[in-house]
Each structure stands twice: as structure tokens, then as C-alpha cells.
Amino acid sequence: MIHIEAGVSRDPKVRLHAPVNFSLEAGQHLAITGSNGGGKTLLVDMMVAKYPLREGKITFDFSPSLTHTVYDHIKYIAFRDTYGSADASYYYQQRWNSTNQEEAPLVSELLGEIKDEQLKEELFSLFRIEPMLDKRVILLSSGELRKFQLTKALLTTPRILIMDNPFIGLDAPTRELLYRLLEALTQKAGLQIVLVLSRLDDIPEFITHVVQVEGKVVGEKMERSEYMRSFRLNDNEELIQQKCRAIEALPYTNIPLQAEEVIRLNQVSIRYEERTILKELDWVVNREEKWALTGENGSGKSTLLSLICADNPQSYACDISLFGRKRGTGESIWDIKRHIGYVSPEMHRAYLKNIPAIEIVASGLHDSIGLYKQPQPHQLEQCTWWMDIFGVGAFKDKPFLQLSYGEQRLILLARAFVKDPELLILDEPLHGLDSYNRRMVKELIGAFCRRQNKTLIMVSHYENELPDVIDHRIHLTRNR
């Protein structure tokens, strides 16, 4: 189906460190694994002939089809390509601003004409697409967006379907349903599945072969069973513990607000036209509590966090208090935000600035998306320290958009921690991280939260991603 012989990309910026020899044969279902920044996406780019080759050759065999173009036969879903054409004008907070949503297309418009009615019914039922059809794509939650993208790609009935981390961002029941659907699709003649995965435990049993890409070198293709036997976690537990001890030993330089109630929501309701997202929600978060915020896709988790962070205009019409001060009573939102560290899929989606990574981290000192205020030397030292803690210090001068998705997420995590906030709000913080980095970040969150006056709200669809400091839980249910 795909054969690459001694392939070397012409552009050095997207070139792997060794010529690529790779083949995907008929009937094989492949997982591409490796650490963050290892080169997984570069291999996929070569597989879909995204960039011309300087050396070697790539051949495709889609027979008995009469068309031989890659576009007709290979579909690649990279979930960072979130809103499609709507991304061109997307900005942070746009999802919450109803007055700036009219130009975004409806989900039904983007799905277009559908020919296979049986497949449509299966997919619409699996991903609960029907309620989304009349929604503007920009209003979809991170999980809903993935469901839409998967549906759109599967409806084109490609020969080869390549998916980048399809399971992350989905709630547990949907992950299981997607797993079963993909397994069923592998039984269909003529469809092959390629998964690019950061998590070893996400390699489904229907995968027949695995290719590991490390250090921008493509390894040998192995049978799944052989790979699972030979895989060893990049342990380095002592380094993780050294970083945790360094965090716990940090001096306290900020003056805490000392409010016993960090967050209070009284009868908070959020509606968009006919849809109720949150209904009469009461919630109190006290100082030093560590909360897990859970719920199925579309239940309102990100909307709730947008209210707390004042990114949602409706927050000023709600009865919300932060650090003992009621929203809308004259407080400066920037005075409040400087006590909050925040990372989310929405924030990651909006970071389209190709500036040096250290400037991204430094923007967290002033809660801006870009860097508009030159940091002082001691602040740059602070940024470098946190980048080293998260293992991305070597990238401080590298343009942000040239980093892998996982490396970008580590940069944004350093941004959230850089000002030593009292309230840490982490919405799916381990998205796209490999096994080692996921374990490291989980431990770092725990170490940070064991310090005085630290309060945590964390969203995750994986129970094993939650740090052991969690002592409270709130679960949202979708309003139907």
C-alpha cells in the first residue's frame, strides 16, 4: 500500500535523522509510537507525501482502484487541526463569545452530503452526532470536536485512515465505543488503520504491527505481540523525584490572598440559545482543596472553568466569588488572574504564535497570549527554571510552532506554573504526552500541590492520570 525506500525529505526542517525505510502492506493495521518530539508526525507526513523527497522514493498501490491519488485514499486526522476552516480566525475566548460565532459553519454544513446511510446511522449513533448538527463547530467541546472529526473522516470510507491520538479527550464510555467501532472497521475489506499513539496502554489489540520512532529515527516494524514484550518504560524515577523535591523546596515569594473560600458559585446557569450547559450549579472550593472535575464530553466542564477564569462573558452575569471577592464588584480581573495558573485545550488551540518558547512561558507572568511586556532578567531565570523542570529547557529559543504537540503542551504547563499560583486549573493537562512525561507531570502536579496555600482543579478522562493529592470530586452530567 505504502512503500518508502531510503526516503530523505528535501526540507531540512522536516527531515528525520536517518533515511526512512518503511512499508505498510495490505491487511496490516499499524501503531506508530515514540516519545514526544521523537518524530512520529514527521513519519506520517512522509507517508502521506506532504513534502517532496530529496533522496529515495515513495510508491503507493491502491489497486484495484482506478484513481491513485493520496487524497482519494488516505485520510489523516491530526486533532490539532481543530476547527478546520474556522481556525483561520479563531482566537482564545471566541468559543464563549456568542456575538463572534456567526461566521463559523454549522456541523451539518461541514459534514456535507453523505452517501452511505448505514454507516451514517452507525456513526451518528455512536458519537451522538444528531444533537450537534445545528451547532456551530466553534461551540463544540474538545471531546465533541474529536467525535465530529472522526465521523467526518470515516464517512469518506478511505483505504487508509491515519489518526493522531484518537482516544485522548474522550470520556471512558466513548473511548470504549470508539475502540469497538475501529475494531469492527478493521474487519471491513479494504480499510487499514494507522494510529499515532503517545500512550502504550492505548495500543488496541486489533493493531497488527508497531513502528517506534525515537530520536527522529524510524525503527523496524514489529509485530504487536513482540513490541509489547520488548517495550520498557523510560524509567528515570530518581530524576522525577529530584524535580519534585526542588518544587517542594521553592521559597514562598508571593503574598497569598488568604481567603478561606477560593471559589463560590451560587445557582449558576449557562445557556446558549436553546441549549442548557450548566443548570443551577452550586459549588464551593476551599483553600488547599484538590478537586477532580469529571463528566462526559459536552457536560460543561470547560464552560465551568471558563467562568472561573473570567474568559466567558456570561461570568459577569453569574453569582461567582473568587478568593472571597464577588465577581463584578469592581475587582480587577487581572488582579485575580495573577493568582491562577491555567492550561486547557482551548488555550493550546489559540496559541498560534511562532515566537521563542521561553516567551510563551514568560507570557504566563502577565496572563497574555502573546508577550507584550519584556520580562526582567530574574523573570527569565524563573521561566528557564520551570522549563527545565518540565524537561523542555533545551527548546527555550526554538519557535513554539516548530515543536511537537507534546512539547508544546509541556511549554504551556511551564507557563501555568511559572508565577507560583495559588489556584491551579488544569484542563486535560496530560493531553498528547508520552508515557514518561505523563508520569512525570502527574508527580510534579502532586509535588506543587503539597506546598502551602495551593488549591487544584484538574480535569481528566483517565482516572490513573489524577495525582494522589486529589481529595474532592465533582462530576457534571450533561443536561439533556
VENQUIKA-V469130 format. One record per pair of residues at least 4 apart in sequence whose C-alpha atoms are under 6 Angstrom apart, sorted by sequence separation. I is the first residue (numbers start at 0). GAP is how many residues later the second one is. D is the distance in whole Angstrom. If there is no record, write none. Layout:
i: (I & I)
gap: (GAP & GAP)
d: (D & D)
This chain:
i: (33 & 69 & 82 & 119 & 120 & 122 & 123 & 139 & 140 & 173 & 212 & 226 & 270 & 294 & 305 & 320 & 362 & 374 & 387 & 402 & 413 & 432 & 433 & 436 & 44 & 123 & 139 & 169 & 212 & 270 & 305 & 306 & 309 & 320 & 362 & 386 & 387 & 432 & 448 & 8 & 212 & 270 & 305 & 319 & 320 & 386 & 211 & 269 & 319 & 166 & 269 & 306 & 362 & 429 & 268 & 210 & 268 & 7 & 209 & 268 & 6 & 209 & 267 & 315 & 5 & 6 & 208 & 266 & 267 & 5 & 208 & 209 & 266 & 5 & 207 & 208 & 266 & 4 & 207 & 265 & 3 & 264 & 3 & 85 & 264 & 2 & 263 & 2 & 126 & 263 & 1 & 262 & 445 & 1 & 262 & 0 & 182 & 261 & 276 & 445 & 0 & 261 & 0 & 107 & 260 & 261 & 441 & 106 & 142 & 259 & 260 & 405 & 142 & 259 & 386 & 405 & 105 & 385 & 105 & 106 & 105 & 106 & 104 & 105 & 158 & 159 & 164 & 426 & 427 & 103 & 158 & 159 & 160 & 161 & 162 & 163 & 164 & 421 & 422 & 423 & 424 & 425 & 426 & 427 & 159 & 161 & 422 & 424 & 357 & 356 & 356 & 110 & 355 & 356 & 9 & 355 & 356 & 9 & 94 & 355 & 356 & 8 & 9 & 94 & 354 & 355 & 7 & 8 & 353 & 354 & 7 & 353 & 7 & 353 & 6 & 6 & 5 & 6 & 267 & 4 & 363 & 4 & 3 & 265 & 3 & 360 & 364 & 2 & 264 & 2 & 263 & 1 & 263 & 1 & 262 & 0 & 262 & 0 & 261 & 261 & 260 & 260 & 258 & 258 & 341 & 340 & 340 & 340 & 339 & 338 & 338 & 339 & 340 & 341 & 342 & 343 & 73 & 339 & 341 & 72 & 72 & 73 & 74 & 75 & 76 & 77 & 73 & 75 & 170 & 142 & 140 & 28 & 30 & 28 & 29 & 30 & 31 & 32 & 28 & 30 & 287 & 289 & 290 & 291 & 292 & 293 & 287 & 288 & 289 & 290 & 291 & 292 & 287 & 286 & 39 & 38 & 37 & 37 & 29 & 37 & 38 & 298 & 28 & 31 & 33 & 37 & 298 & 28 & 29 & 30 & 31 & 32 & 33 & 290 & 298 & 27 & 29 & 31 & 33 & 289 & 294 & 289 & 290 & 291 & 292 & 293 & 294 & 290 & 292 & 294 & 16 & 17 & 247 & 15 & 16 & 239 & 243 & 233 & 243 & 95 & 92 & 197 & 198 & 197 & 198 & 91 & 90 & 170 & 36 & 35 & 35 & 34)
gap: (4 & 4 & 4 & 4 & 4 & 4 & 4 & 4 & 4 & 4 & 4 & 4 & 4 & 4 & 4 & 4 & 4 & 4 & 4 & 4 & 4 & 4 & 4 & 4 & 5 & 5 & 5 & 5 & 5 & 5 & 5 & 5 & 5 & 5 & 5 & 5 & 5 & 5 & 5 & 6 & 6 & 6 & 6 & 6 & 6 & 6 & 7 & 7 & 7 & 8 & 8 & 8 & 8 & 8 & 9 & 10 & 10 & 11 & 11 & 11 & 12 & 12 & 12 & 12 & 13 & 13 & 13 & 13 & 13 & 14 & 14 & 14 & 14 & 15 & 15 & 15 & 15 & 16 & 16 & 16 & 17 & 17 & 18 & 18 & 18 & 19 & 19 & 20 & 20 & 20 & 21 & 21 & 21 & 22 & 22 & 23 & 23 & 23 & 23 & 23 & 24 & 24 & 25 & 25 & 25 & 25 & 25 & 26 & 26 & 26 & 26 & 26 & 27 & 27 & 27 & 27 & 28 & 28 & 29 & 29 & 30 & 30 & 31 & 31 & 31 & 31 & 31 & 31 & 31 & 32 & 32 & 32 & 32 & 32 & 32 & 32 & 32 & 32 & 32 & 32 & 32 & 32 & 32 & 32 & 33 & 33 & 33 & 33 & 38 & 39 & 40 & 41 & 41 & 41 & 42 & 42 & 42 & 43 & 43 & 43 & 43 & 44 & 44 & 44 & 44 & 44 & 45 & 45 & 45 & 45 & 46 & 46 & 47 & 47 & 48 & 49 & 50 & 50 & 50 & 51 & 51 & 52 & 53 & 53 & 54 & 54 & 54 & 55 & 55 & 56 & 56 & 57 & 57 & 58 & 58 & 59 & 59 & 60 & 60 & 61 & 62 & 63 & 64 & 65 & 74 & 75 & 76 & 80 & 81 & 82 & 83 & 83 & 83 & 83 & 83 & 83 & 84 & 84 & 84 & 85 & 86 & 86 & 86 & 86 & 86 & 86 & 87 & 87 & 125 & 154 & 157 & 163 & 163 & 164 & 164 & 164 & 164 & 164 & 165 & 165 & 165 & 165 & 165 & 165 & 165 & 165 & 166 & 166 & 166 & 166 & 166 & 166 & 167 & 168 & 173 & 174 & 175 & 176 & 177 & 177 & 177 & 177 & 178 & 178 & 178 & 178 & 178 & 179 & 179 & 179 & 179 & 179 & 179 & 179 & 179 & 180 & 180 & 180 & 180 & 180 & 180 & 181 & 181 & 181 & 181 & 181 & 181 & 182 & 182 & 182 & 199 & 199 & 199 & 200 & 200 & 200 & 200 & 202 & 203 & 216 & 218 & 235 & 235 & 236 & 236 & 258 & 259 & 290 & 367 & 370 & 398 & 399)
d: (6 & 6 & 5 & 6 & 6 & 6 & 5 & 6 & 6 & 6 & 6 & 6 & 6 & 6 & 6 & 5 & 6 & 6 & 6 & 6 & 6 & 6 & 6 & 6 & 5 & 5 & 6 & 6 & 5 & 4 & 5 & 5 & 6 & 4 & 5 & 5 & 4 & 5 & 5 & 5 & 6 & 6 & 5 & 6 & 5 & 5 & 5 & 5 & 6 & 6 & 5 & 5 & 5 & 6 & 5 & 5 & 4 & 5 & 6 & 5 & 5 & 5 & 5 & 6 & 5 & 5 & 5 & 4 & 5 & 5 & 4 & 6 & 5 & 5 & 6 & 5 & 5 & 5 & 5 & 5 & 5 & 5 & 5 & 6 & 5 & 6 & 6 & 4 & 6 & 4 & 5 & 6 & 6 & 5 & 5 & 6 & 6 & 6 & 6 & 6 & 5 & 5 & 6 & 5 & 4 & 6 & 6 & 5 & 5 & 6 & 6 & 5 & 5 & 5 & 6 & 5 & 6 & 5 & 6 & 6 & 4 & 5 & 6 & 6 & 6 & 6 & 6 & 6 & 5 & 6 & 5 & 5 & 5 & 5 & 5 & 5 & 5 & 5 & 5 & 5 & 5 & 5 & 5 & 5 & 6 & 6 & 6 & 6 & 5 & 5 & 6 & 6 & 5 & 6 & 6 & 5 & 6 & 5 & 6 & 4 & 5 & 4 & 4 & 6 & 5 & 6 & 6 & 5 & 5 & 6 & 6 & 5 & 5 & 5 & 6 & 4 & 5 & 6 & 6 & 6 & 5 & 5 & 6 & 5 & 4 & 4 & 6 & 6 & 5 & 5 & 6 & 6 & 5 & 5 & 6 & 5 & 5 & 5 & 5 & 4 & 6 & 6 & 5 & 6 & 5 & 4 & 6 & 5 & 5 & 5 & 5 & 5 & 5 & 5 & 5 & 5 & 6 & 6 & 6 & 5 & 5 & 5 & 5 & 5 & 5 & 5 & 6 & 6 & 5 & 5 & 6 & 6 & 6 & 5 & 5 & 5 & 5 & 5 & 6 & 6 & 5 & 6 & 6 & 6 & 6 & 6 & 5 & 5 & 4 & 5 & 5 & 5 & 4 & 6 & 6 & 6 & 6 & 5 & 6 & 5 & 5 & 6 & 5 & 6 & 5 & 5 & 5 & 5 & 5 & 5 & 5 & 5 & 5 & 6 & 4 & 6 & 6 & 6 & 6 & 5 & 5 & 5 & 5 & 5 & 5 & 5 & 5 & 5 & 6 & 6 & 5 & 6 & 6 & 5 & 6 & 6 & 6 & 6 & 5 & 5 & 6 & 6 & 6 & 4 & 6 & 5 & 5 & 5 & 5 & 5 & 6 & 5)
